């Protein structure tokens, strides 16, 4: 493939499988695994890593959605109310992200995941101490807020929005974890498509980590995504199935470990 060495192709294939498995399992699209691997291990610029990951997000989310739909876990009423704000804020998030250099985006990415980890940990702590579950609040305002935040940070960081949507659908809308994961996948299948097109079409005009013009186009990011996508879809298929078979507390713990690892990697702590 253009600009990609054979050894890197196999690394991308392996990364796609791991990211898809964990992304399908937790409803986060896999980007929080793909982007650190592409940026830290394979030394690609943050913008390029996000552009490629956003393409893969579409396929992973849609395939995971098929499993969630068969398990009857998707809240379609919530999904339809998230879409308008999600799409508008996805476009805004990509525009804002495109104004930043790659190094700044990398720090924001790590900081954001650390915040999500803290919020999700608080939810787990509350559940452990017997906090009562309330009836889901799925009116336009709370659902629209979640959709907007999911779209903005998804566009800004190329993460599809799952890492923020899953905990917020639980915290703000009081959805059960499995419904939050499934509904997040449904929304990502649409918003990630728009974000991927927007991000990749602007790739040749963006600035890298050291202030240098990237001078890359969507053909290179598409080649990377083409290596990642097949195994990521296989991983997502099995991961989404496991999400309905594993204990809920185990899923939450795995999600927290995943977020903490990714954030510390991007911030250069590990």
Buried (B, 14 or more C-beta within 10 A) or exposed (E): BEEBEEEBBEBBBBBBBBBBBBBBBBBBBBBBBBBBBBBBEBEBBBBBBBBBBBBBBBBBBBBBBBBBBEBEBBBEEBBEBBBBBBBBBBBBBBBEBBEBBBBBBBBBBBEBBBEBBEBBBEBBEEBEEEEEEEEBEBEEEBBBBBBBBBBBBBBBBBBBBBBBBBBBBBBBBBBBBBBBBBBBBBBBBBBBBBBBBBBBEBBBEBBBBEEEEBEBBBEBBBBBBBBBBBBBBBBBBBBBBBBBEEEEEEBBEBBBEBBBBBBBBBBEEE
